[in-house]
Amino acid sequence: MCGIAGYVGTRNIISTIISLLIEVQHRGQEAAGISLIRTDGRIDVVKGRGYVLDVFNEETINILRIASDNIFGAIGHVRYSTTGEYLEHQAQPVALGDENYRIAIAFNGTIANYIELAKEFNISSNRGDVFVLAEVIYKLALEYGKDVVEALKVLPYYVIGGYSLAVATSEPRIAIARDPYAFRPLVYAYNEREFVFASETSVLECVGFNNWSEVLPGEIVVFDGNSVEKTRSTFSAEFSPCIFEYVYFSRPDSIFNSISVYKARIGMGVELALTNPAQGDVVIPVPDSSRPAAIGFSKASGIPLEEGIIANKYVGRGFIAPPFIRDTLSKLKYGFVREAVNGKRVVLVDDSIVRGTTMRSIVRRLREVGAKEVHVRIASPPFRYPCFMGIDISSREELLAWRFSDLKNIAKSIEADSLGYNTVEGLRRAVGLPSACFACFTGIYPFKEFDLEKMEKMISRCYV
Ligand code: SF4
């Protein structure tokens, strides 16, 4: 997933980029970084492991301030890794080049064929997809006479995967681009003095930019300090925004493809209540992302909603945590309210079940605090296939619904009294998009030539 943001304009650039990154923190918790682009073409990067406010403490903000002469603008990144190692050196932005031409890249997505691309461009694949992507864009830009926009126009012809990205170059200028499938969100706003972009609309609104536009599929938007120019790649692809952005990734106060994430999630709960009713005394959401779906379920079923589970805000999002800490986090993350649960038949609503470990421990804890029955209802369909377009699931073996294709066995493995999922059609109706990527539920990927087994073998993770 990952979050990106950037700013050029008359406000304090360092505090504005840090504010933007804090607002996009939900998209990546492993590392954060900022690249400052100067008017003389120099590009500096400060980055490190951890949350935005861990990385940008007094010491690092001072480094940025010392480097703050003649700043043109800044781009920033919060990292949720989907390829490569979980190490600090994987933090972004990634800068490369020399005194003649330099670029910095911040990227949200996955380049699934990065190993093949590295071979084709004669570069190392050791450090994961973003380093390969940065080198490929740099080489293509040099080929086109140091023109990164031309490089971004042809990039989709080389890449299998999904990306929304920003490239700062030493002219100086900033280009942002969304792949032609439009898997991941990317939005921007500008006026006569400022240009700002971020992964989600809510991020821009939180820092006072309400008049935003979404980057169109395959579009490249460039700001050189004076004007905004827009162009598009000629690569044609089926419009395939990630449906899981509506289920889990995006903030509920965001708009994605002109559709409110909040309303889509309420709709998922309504669909779920109609197609998978449950005999319960209370509806309880697994906080935070499933709360709107639980509201929808409660409204449609008439079963009252209660906050029976309290999330520890300081633990972060378990799904996007690295695997070596994920189980520990899932145990620490939730508190259970006995008064809301004791003696009741609980309808537990969550957005998805991916690996299943968190759900099992929640069901157990609900019983420990007195739940008579636990009926699990899931706002999305069974998650059965990996994603190569921006989330950290590269093999079917990781997925509970792949390992136990039968609903009864899945229910047994999470120790629930009953289990119901939304259907693909129900999810489609709730979101209301004419087309979207549902590949993790259907196994139908939007790429013209796609070999799932080959792709699973190609994408390798290194758990440290
Ligand atoms: S496979 Fe799933 S998570 Fe990946 S882009 Fe498609 S809908 Fe989103």
Residues whose N, C-alpha, C, O or C-beta is under 5 A from the ligand:
A	BS01	SF4	F183 C242 I243 F244 P386 C387 M389 I391 C437 F438 A439 C440
